[in-house]
């Protein structure tokens, strides 16, 4: 063993120890290695940071942005909520639907992002179904890990191994080369979780809500029966009128919350009533300022249709219109001013729909009720306007938003465009029309052009610690190759199992990758093991693809510890899991994955 190799191995050992301890952060450890490796003389500073220009790194960053487009448009939430609703409270059906939904979504976007999306959804379902969250959170994380075995872009280790193949002069993997293995592992994992969930969530209480819900406020402020909608028919005398001007005459006693009109491309959009001229076909969303008034009898000519407030906000407009509680501060210029004269709708597009003096909610027309110090206002309006008012405008302090605000998609109207961009990107990747990184770049730009993401959300969506971790570990691959470390590791594995046959070699590669992946990042271990696997294939004179695929699949089989993947770490708290839960549930899953690899990889790829 040369001195250079010894130095590189010492640095690698230090990195593994720091990864295992979890301090400092993994990305910080990676940066320390980038700074330290040039001092060994094996690689220079330019080679140490060359990973930032690696196409796989750029591709991963672009995929984060595409995933953000799915979240911002509400596409991810709609798909997941729809599939989970199919279960209708049946826990067995719920687990199957949950794992299928996560597996499908995780195949085209970050598995970590999918878990982050599903955690609040699963918690809501657990509360509504009276199921302990621990019985659902583990299936969630297992399905997310299985989704990494579905497609080329499903997880970073797949792209790392793919990139190593390209660097060695091979063609790389196709987009769906992973799918047969992922489908089988997901099916086996689903069956195992249906059996093993009996050991999860025992005695764990249903997680309580972390804040108020819209239905809580509707009950507190007694707003039932106060929301209506009316559509202007052809020849309506209201056509051509300014929406906000109707409140003094035709709509006396009511407030126009918003106007729904046709936008570009025929899509409906909600707009402020202030200065909005009405046209036939427009829909008015109205709030009756005094719920005690018989609105149907009083406004017969308008053909009012009540909106169900209970549990879902303003009927089907929960993604557009919300509520918030505000408090009148001591320095507010609104002290002593009535809600009508405060003109919050003109200045902030918000309507006061509830008022509390102390703890008592007023149940009457609030337009002329003077505001006092410490009063609590319940305001309704567009979600962006509600959040903007939280900056302290007019001396109003934002007390809280409902839980439903977490599910609001700011670009929900752009969901069809997000879906089209995703389909186009996948089509370009599958068809091989352009390189994968180019296809993802086109998808990102189209997401931006169609308004699915903006620049701020795009930059914020990229998980920089993950990228820095990969960039920091890539130089180790080059350093180990130059110092003979890759060949040495390959020789050691071959001496141990080389005479036992190719399937045993694949099993050994899987076990080494999975065992190290229990304690350090699965992406980092993929960076280290990919060149070793390719070297073994070269020594044996066999195809590199079965060996590379084994590393990729083993890196995703990070079921056995809570620290082996961010996916597992995310569900530890909500699920109330211990380290032993992951060992008990994850070890059989790892063995199942090993069996799938040993049986299927040689069969589908050939040795």
GIWO-V827639 format. One record per pair of residues at least 4 apart in sequence whose C-alpha atoms are under 8 Angstrom apart, sorted by sequence separation. I is the first residue (numbers start at 0). GAP is how many residues later the second one is. D is the distance in whole Angstrom. If there is no record, write none. Layout:
I,GAP,D
I,GAP,D
This chain:
0,4,7
1,4,6
2,4,6
3,4,6
4,4,6
5,4,6
6,4,6
7,4,6
8,4,6
9,4,6
10,4,6
11,4,6
12,4,6
13,4,6
14,4,6
15,4,6
16,4,6
17,4,6
18,4,7
21,4,7
23,4,6
24,4,6
25,4,6
26,4,6
27,4,6
28,4,6
29,4,6
30,4,6
31,4,6
32,4,6
33,4,7
34,4,8
35,4,7
36,4,8
37,4,7
42,4,6
43,4,6
44,4,7
45,4,6
46,4,8
49,4,7
52,4,7
53,4,7
54,4,6
55,4,6
56,4,6
57,4,6
58,4,6
59,4,6
60,4,7
61,4,6
62,4,6
63,4,6
64,4,6
65,4,7
66,4,6
67,4,6
68,4,6
69,4,6
70,4,6
73,4,6
74,4,6
75,4,6
76,4,6
77,4,6
78,4,6
79,4,6
80,4,6
81,4,7
82,4,8
83,4,8
86,4,7
89,4,6
90,4,6
91,4,6
92,4,6
93,4,6
94,4,6
95,4,6
96,4,6
97,4,6
98,4,6
99,4,6
100,4,6
101,4,6
102,4,6
103,4,8
104,4,6
105,4,6
106,4,8
108,4,7
109,4,6
110,4,6
111,4,6
112,4,6
113,4,6
114,4,6
115,4,8
116,4,7
117,4,6
118,4,6
119,4,6
120,4,6
121,4,6
122,4,6
123,4,6
124,4,6
125,4,6
126,4,7
130,4,7
131,4,8
132,4,6
133,4,7
134,4,8
135,4,6
136,4,6
137,4,6
138,4,6
139,4,6
140,4,6
141,4,6
142,4,6
143,4,7
144,4,8
145,4,7
146,4,8
149,4,7
153,4,7
154,4,7
155,4,6
156,4,6
157,4,6
158,4,6
159,4,6
160,4,6
161,4,6
162,4,6
163,4,6
164,4,7
165,4,5
172,4,6
177,4,6
178,4,6
179,4,6
180,4,6
181,4,6
182,4,6
183,4,6
184,4,6
185,4,6
186,4,6
187,4,6
188,4,6
189,4,6
190,4,7
191,4,6
192,4,6
195,4,7
196,4,8
197,4,8
211,4,6
212,4,7
213,4,6
214,4,6
215,4,6
216,4,6
217,4,6
218,4,7
231,4,6
234,4,7
240,4,7
241,4,7
242,4,8
244,4,8
245,4,6
246,4,4
247,4,5
250,4,7
261,4,6
262,4,5
271,4,7
277,4,6
293,4,6
294,4,6
295,4,6
298,4,7
299,4,7
307,4,8
308,4,5
311,4,8
312,4,7
313,4,6
316,4,6
317,4,6
327,4,6
333,4,8
336,4,6
337,4,6
338,4,7
342,4,6
343,4,5
344,4,4
345,4,8
355,4,5
356,4,7
361,4,8
364,4,8
370,4,7
380,4,7
381,4,6
382,4,6
383,4,6
384,4,6
385,4,7
386,4,8
388,4,6
391,4,5
400,4,6
402,4,8
403,4,7
410,4,7
413,4,6
414,4,6
415,4,6
416,4,6
417,4,6
418,4,6
419,4,6
420,4,6
421,4,6
422,4,6
423,4,6
424,4,6
425,4,6
426,4,6
427,4,6
428,4,7
431,4,8
433,4,6
434,4,6
435,4,6
436,4,6
437,4,6
438,4,6
439,4,6
440,4,6
441,4,6
442,4,6
443,4,6
444,4,6
445,4,6
446,4,6
447,4,6
452,4,6
453,4,6
454,4,6
455,4,6
456,4,6
457,4,7
462,4,7
463,4,6
464,4,6
465,4,6
466,4,6
467,4,6
468,4,6
469,4,6
470,4,8
472,4,7
473,4,7
474,4,6
475,4,6
476,4,6
477,4,6
478,4,6
479,4,6
480,4,6
483,4,6
484,4,6
485,4,6
486,4,6
487,4,6
488,4,6
489,4,6
490,4,6
491,4,6
492,4,6
493,4,4
494,4,8
496,4,8
497,4,7
499,4,6
500,4,7
501,4,6
502,4,6
503,4,6
504,4,6
505,4,6
506,4,6
507,4,6
508,4,6
509,4,6
510,4,6
511,4,6
512,4,6
513,4,6
514,4,8
515,4,6
516,4,6
517,4,8
519,4,7
520,4,6
521,4,6
522,4,6
523,4,6
524,4,6
525,4,6
526,4,8
527,4,7
528,4,6
529,4,6
530,4,6
531,4,6
532,4,6
533,4,6
534,4,6
535,4,6
536,4,6
537,4,6
542,4,8
543,4,6
544,4,6
545,4,6
546,4,7
547,4,6
548,4,6
549,4,6
550,4,6
551,4,7
552,4,6
553,4,8
559,4,8
563,4,7
564,4,7
565,4,6
566,4,7
567,4,7
568,4,8
569,4,8
570,4,6
571,4,6
572,4,7
576,4,6
577,4,7
578,4,7
579,4,6
580,4,6
581,4,5
582,4,6
583,4,8
584,4,7
585,4,6
586,4,6
587,4,6
588,4,6
589,4,6
590,4,6
591,4,6
592,4,6
593,4,6
594,4,6
595,4,6
596,4,5
597,4,7
598,4,7
599,4,6
600,4,6
601,4,5
0,5,7
17,5,6
23,5,6
36,5,7
37,5,5
42,5,7
51,5,7
52,5,7
69,5,5
70,5,5
88,5,7
105,5,5
108,5,7
125,5,5
126,5,8
148,5,7
152,5,7
164,5,5
165,5,6
211,5,7
216,5,8
217,5,5
218,5,7
240,5,8
245,5,5
246,5,5
247,5,8
261,5,6
262,5,6
270,5,8
287,5,8
298,5,7
307,5,8
308,5,5
312,5,5
329,5,8
336,5,6
338,5,8
343,5,6
344,5,4
355,5,4
356,5,7
380,5,7
391,5,6
427,5,5
428,5,7
433,5,6
446,5,5
447,5,5
452,5,6
479,5,4
480,5,5
492,5,7
493,5,8
499,5,7
516,5,5
519,5,7
536,5,5
537,5,8
558,5,8
562,5,7
570,5,8
571,5,5
576,5,8
580,5,8
581,5,8
595,5,8
600,5,8
601,5,6
17,6,7
18,6,8
36,6,7
37,6,5
50,6,7
51,6,8
69,6,5
70,6,7
86,6,5
87,6,8
124,6,8
125,6,6
147,6,5
148,6,8
151,6,6
152,6,7
164,6,7
165,6,6
217,6,7
231,6,7
245,6,7
246,6,7
261,6,5
262,6,6
307,6,7
308,6,6
311,6,6
327,6,8
343,6,5
344,6,5
354,6,6
355,6,6
379,6,8
389,6,8
390,6,8
391,6,7
427,6,6
428,6,7
446,6,6
447,6,6
479,6,6
480,6,7
497,6,8
536,6,6
537,6,7
557,6,6
561,6,5
562,6,6
570,6,8
571,6,7
18,7,6
36,7,8
37,7,6
86,7,5
125,7,6
146,7,7
147,7,5
151,7,6
164,7,5
231,7,7
246,7,6
260,7,6
261,7,6
287,7,7
295,7,8
306,7,6
307,7,5
313,7,7
327,7,7
343,7,6
353,7,7
354,7,6
388,7,8
389,7,6
390,7,8
428,7,5
447,7,8
496,7,7
497,7,6
536,7,5
557,7,6
560,7,8
561,7,5
17,8,8
85,8,8
105,8,6
246,8,6
259,8,6
260,8,6
295,8,6
306,8,5
312,8,8
313,8,8
333,8,6
343,8,8
353,8,7
389,8,5
427,8,8
496,8,6
516,8,6
104,9,7
162,9,7
246,9,7
259,9,5
260,9,7
294,9,8
312,9,7
353,9,8
388,9,7
515,9,7
558,9,8
18,10,7
34,10,8
37,10,7
83,10,6
86,10,7
122,10,6
125,10,8
147,10,8
161,10,5
259,10,4
260,10,7
428,10,6
533,10,6
536,10,7
561,10,7
17,11,7
36,11,7
85,11,8
121,11,7
161,11,6
243,11,8
258,11,6
259,11,6
354,11,7
427,11,6
493,11,7
496,11,7
532,11,8
101,12,7
243,12,7
257,12,6
258,12,5
353,12,8
492,12,8
512,12,6
34,13,8
83,13,6
101,13,8
242,13,7
257,13,6
258,13,6
338,13,7
352,13,8
425,13,8
512,13,7
533,13,7
14,14,6
33,14,6
82,14,6
83,14,6
121,14,7
257,14,5
258,14,6
351,14,8
424,14,5
532,14,5
533,14,7
14,15,8
33,15,7
82,15,8
121,15,7
256,15,7
257,15,5
356,15,8
424,15,6
492,15,8
532,15,6
242,16,8
256,16,7
357,16,7
512,16,7
255,17,6
258,17,8
356,17,8
357,17,6
424,17,7
561,17,6
14,18,7
79,18,8
82,18,7
118,18,8
356,18,5
357,18,8
424,18,5
529,18,6
532,18,7
560,18,6
355,19,6
356,19,7
423,19,7
260,20,8
261,20,8
354,20,7
355,20,5
561,20,6
79,21,6
151,21,7
260,21,5
354,21,6
355,21,7
421,21,7
529,21,6
560,21,5
10,22,7
78,22,8
79,22,8
117,22,8
151,22,7
152,22,7
259,22,6
260,22,7
354,22,5
382,22,8
420,22,5
528,22,7
559,22,5
560,22,6
151,23,5
258,23,7
259,23,5
353,23,6
354,23,6
420,23,8
558,23,7
559,23,5
150,24,6
151,24,7
258,24,6
259,24,6
352,24,8
353,24,5
508,24,7
558,24,8
559,24,8
114,25,7
150,25,5
151,25,7
258,25,5
259,25,8
351,25,7
352,25,6
353,25,7
420,25,6
525,25,6
559,25,7
560,25,8
10,26,8
114,26,7
149,26,7
150,26,7
151,26,7
257,26,6
258,26,6
339,26,8
340,26,8
351,26,6
352,26,6
420,26,6
525,26,7
558,26,8
559,26,4
150,27,5
256,27,8
257,27,5
338,27,7
339,27,5
340,27,8
351,27,4
352,27,7
558,27,4
559,27,6
149,28,5
150,28,6
255,28,7
256,28,5
257,28,7
337,28,8
338,28,5
339,28,6
350,28,5
351,28,6
557,28,8
558,28,7
7,29,7
75,29,8
114,29,7
148,29,6
149,29,4
243,29,5
255,29,6
256,29,5
337,29,6
338,29,6
349,29,6
350,29,5
417,29,6
525,29,6
113,30,7
148,30,7
149,30,8
242,30,5
243,30,5
255,30,5
256,30,7
337,30,5
338,30,6
349,30,6
350,30,6
416,30,7
524,30,7
558,30,7
559,30,7
149,31,7
241,31,8
242,31,7
243,31,7
254,31,6
255,31,6
337,31,5
338,31,7
349,31,5
558,31,7
7,32,7
111,32,8
148,32,7
149,32,5
241,32,8
242,32,7
243,32,7
253,32,6
254,32,5
336,32,8
337,32,4
338,32,7
348,32,6
349,32,7
522,32,7
556,32,8
557,32,8
6,33,7
110,33,5
148,33,4
149,33,7
241,33,6
242,33,6
253,33,6
254,33,7
336,33,5
337,33,6
348,33,7
416,33,7
521,33,5
556,33,6
110,34,7
147,34,8
148,34,8
241,34,5
242,34,6
253,34,4
254,34,7
335,34,5
336,34,6
417,34,6
521,34,7
146,35,7
241,35,4
242,35,6
252,35,6
253,35,6
334,35,8
335,35,5
349,35,7
416,35,7
3,36,7
88,36,8
110,36,7
145,36,6
240,36,5
241,36,6
252,36,6
334,36,5
335,36,6
348,36,6
349,36,7
413,36,7
521,36,7
556,36,7
3,37,8
110,37,7
239,37,6
240,37,6
252,37,7
333,37,7
334,37,5
347,37,6
413,37,7
414,37,7
3,38,7
79,38,8
101,38,7
105,38,6
238,38,8
239,38,5
334,38,6
413,38,6
508,38,8
512,38,7
516,38,6
145,39,7
146,39,8
238,39,5
239,39,6
553,39,8
76,40,7
80,40,7
88,40,6
98,40,6
102,40,5
106,40,5
145,40,6
237,40,7
238,40,5
410,40,7
505,40,8
509,40,6
513,40,5
517,40,6
552,40,8
553,40,8
66,41,8
75,41,8
94,41,7
97,41,8
98,41,6
101,41,6
102,41,6
105,41,5
106,41,6
238,41,6
347,41,7
410,41,6
505,41,6
508,41,7
509,41,6
512,41,6
513,41,6
516,41,6
66,42,5
97,42,7
101,42,6
104,42,8
105,42,7
106,42,8
410,42,8
489,42,6
493,42,7
508,42,7
512,42,6
517,42,6
518,42,8
521,42,7
65,43,7
66,43,7
98,43,8
99,43,7
102,43,7
103,43,7
106,43,5
107,43,7
110,43,7
142,43,7
327,43,8
329,43,6
488,43,7
489,43,7
509,43,8
510,43,8
513,43,7
517,43,6
519,43,7
520,43,6
521,43,7
94,44,7
98,44,5
102,44,4
106,44,6
108,44,8
109,44,6
110,44,7
235,44,7
327,44,7
328,44,6
329,44,8
505,44,7
509,44,5
513,44,7
518,44,6
519,44,6
520,44,6
552,44,8
63,45,7
98,45,8
101,45,7
107,45,6
108,45,6
109,45,6
234,45,7
327,45,6
328,45,6
485,45,7
486,45,7
489,45,6
490,45,8
517,45,7
518,45,5
62,46,7
63,46,7
66,46,8
70,46,8
106,46,7
107,46,6
142,46,8
233,46,5
327,46,5
485,46,5
489,46,5
517,46,5
62,47,7
102,47,8
106,47,5
141,47,7
142,47,8
231,47,7
232,47,5
233,47,7
326,47,6
327,47,6
516,47,6
549,47,7
105,48,6
231,48,5
232,48,6
250,48,8
326,48,6
327,48,7
486,48,6
230,49,8
231,49,5
326,49,5
327,49,8
485,49,7
230,50,6
231,50,6
269,50,7
325,50,6
326,50,6
476,50,7
480,50,8
138,51,8
230,51,6
231,51,6
324,51,7
325,51,5
472,51,6
476,51,6
549,51,7
230,52,4
324,52,6
325,52,6
475,52,7
548,52,8
229,53,6
230,53,6
324,53,5
325,53,7
469,53,7
473,53,6
138,54,6
228,54,7
229,54,5
323,54,6
324,54,6
469,54,6
472,54,7
473,54,8
476,54,7
228,55,5
229,55,7
322,55,7
323,55,6
468,55,7
472,55,8
545,55,6
228,56,5
229,56,8
322,56,5
323,56,7
545,56,6
227,57,6
228,57,6
322,57,4
469,57,8
226,58,7
227,58,5
321,58,6
322,58,7
226,59,6
227,59,6
320,59,7
321,59,6
545,59,6
226,60,5
227,60,8
320,60,5
321,60,6
322,60,8
333,60,7
544,60,7
545,60,7
225,61,6
226,61,6
320,61,5
321,61,6
332,61,6
333,61,8
545,61,7
134,62,6
225,62,5
319,62,6
320,62,6
323,62,7
331,62,6
332,62,7
134,63,8
225,63,7
319,63,6
322,63,7
331,63,4
542,63,7
225,64,7
288,64,7
321,64,8
330,64,6
331,64,7
542,64,5
134,65,5
225,65,5
329,65,8
541,65,6
133,66,6
134,66,5
224,66,6
286,66,7
328,66,5
133,67,4
223,67,7
327,67,6
328,67,6
132,68,7
133,68,8
222,68,6
327,68,5
328,68,7
131,69,5
221,69,8
326,69,6
327,69,7
131,70,8
133,70,7
325,70,6
326,70,5
131,71,8
132,71,8
273,71,7
291,71,8
325,71,5
326,71,7
131,72,6
132,72,8
229,72,7
273,72,6
290,72,7
291,72,7
325,72,5
326,72,7
131,73,6
132,73,6
229,73,6
289,73,7
290,73,7
324,73,6
325,73,5
131,74,5
132,74,7
229,74,5
289,74,5
323,74,7
324,74,5
325,74,7
130,75,6
131,75,8
228,75,6
229,75,6
273,75,8
288,75,7
289,75,5
323,75,8
324,75,6
129,76,6
227,76,6
228,76,5
288,76,5
289,76,8
323,76,6
324,76,7
513,76,8
227,77,5
228,77,6
271,77,6
288,77,6
323,77,5
227,78,4
228,78,7
288,78,7
322,78,7
323,78,7
126,79,6
226,79,6
227,79,5
322,79,7
125,80,7
126,80,7
225,80,8
226,80,5
125,81,8
126,81,7
224,81,7
226,81,7
224,82,8
226,82,7
102,83,7
224,83,8
321,83,7
510,83,8
122,84,7
224,84,8
509,84,7
223,85,7
223,86,7
98,87,8
226,87,7
506,87,7
318,88,8
319,88,8
318,89,5
62,90,8
317,90,8
318,90,7
506,90,8
98,91,7
217,91,7
505,91,8
506,91,6
217,92,7
505,92,7
59,93,8
256,93,8
318,93,8
95,94,6
214,94,7
256,94,7
503,94,8
94,95,8
214,95,5
502,95,6
59,96,7
213,96,8
214,96,5
254,96,8
502,96,8
213,97,7
214,97,7
212,98,8
213,98,7
214,98,7
59,99,8
94,99,7
213,99,6
502,99,8
91,102,7
55,103,6
55,104,7
501,105,8
55,107,6
54,108,8
213,109,7
252,112,7
256,123,8
257,123,8
256,124,7
222,130,8
222,131,8
220,133,6
220,134,7
220,135,8
221,139,8
220,140,6
219,141,7
220,141,7
221,141,7
220,142,7
268,144,8
266,146,8
213,188,6
211,189,8
212,189,5
213,189,8
210,190,8
211,190,5
212,190,5
213,190,7
210,191,6
211,191,6
212,191,7
210,192,6
209,193,7
208,194,8
174,254,7
175,254,8
174,255,5
173,256,7
76,330,8
73,334,7
73,335,5
72,336,5
73,336,8
71,337,5
72,337,7
73,337,7
74,337,8
70,338,7
71,338,6
72,338,4
73,338,5
71,339,5
72,339,4
71,340,7
72,340,7
74,340,6
72,341,6
73,341,7
72,342,5
74,343,8
74,344,8
69,345,7
72,345,7
69,348,6
68,349,6
69,349,8
65,356,7
159,363,8
156,365,7
160,365,7
156,366,5
159,366,7
160,366,7
163,366,7
155,367,6
159,367,6
163,367,7
156,369,6
160,369,6
156,370,8
159,370,8
177,371,8
172,372,8
203,372,8
65,374,8
200,374,7
61,375,8
200,375,8
58,377,7
62,377,7
65,377,7
58,378,5
61,378,6
65,378,6
68,378,7
57,379,7
61,379,6
64,379,6
72,379,6
71,380,7
55,381,7
58,381,7
65,381,7
71,381,7
199,381,8
54,382,6
58,382,8
61,382,7
69,382,8
68,383,5
164,383,8
68,384,5
67,385,7
161,386,8
160,387,6
64,388,8
160,388,8
67,389,8
195,389,7
67,390,7
160,390,8
160,391,6
64,393,5
67,393,6
64,394,8
157,394,5
156,395,6
157,395,8
64,396,6
63,397,6
64,397,6
191,397,8
63,398,5
156,398,7
63,399,7
156,399,7
61,400,8
188,400,6
60,401,6
154,401,8
60,402,8
148,403,8
148,404,6
187,404,7
60,406,7
59,407,8
148,407,7
184,407,7
147,408,6
184,408,6
56,410,6
145,410,7
144,411,6
145,411,7
184,411,7
144,412,7
183,412,8
56,413,8
144,413,7
56,414,7
144,414,8
180,415,7
180,416,7
141,417,7
50,419,8
51,419,6
180,419,7
50,420,5
49,421,8
50,421,8
48,422,7
144,422,7
48,423,8
50,423,6
143,423,7
47,424,8
50,424,8
48,426,8
140,426,6
47,427,5
140,427,6
46,428,7
140,430,7
42,432,8
137,433,7
136,434,6
42,435,8
42,436,6
30,437,7
41,437,6
136,437,7
137,437,7
26,438,5
29,438,7
30,438,8
33,438,5
36,438,8
136,438,5
25,439,8
26,439,7
29,439,5
32,439,6
33,439,8
135,439,8
28,440,8
29,440,8
32,440,8
41,440,7
133,440,7
134,440,8
26,441,6
27,441,8
29,441,8
30,441,6
33,441,7
41,441,7
132,441,7
133,441,4
26,442,5
29,442,4
132,442,5
133,442,6
25,443,6
29,443,6
133,443,7
26,445,8
114,452,7
118,452,8
111,454,7
115,454,8
111,455,5
114,455,8
118,455,8
110,456,7
11,464,8
7,468,8
7,471,7
7,472,7
4,475,7
4,478,5
3,479,6
4,479,7
4,480,6
1,481,7
19,499,5
18,500,7
19,500,6
18,501,5
18,502,8
15,504,7
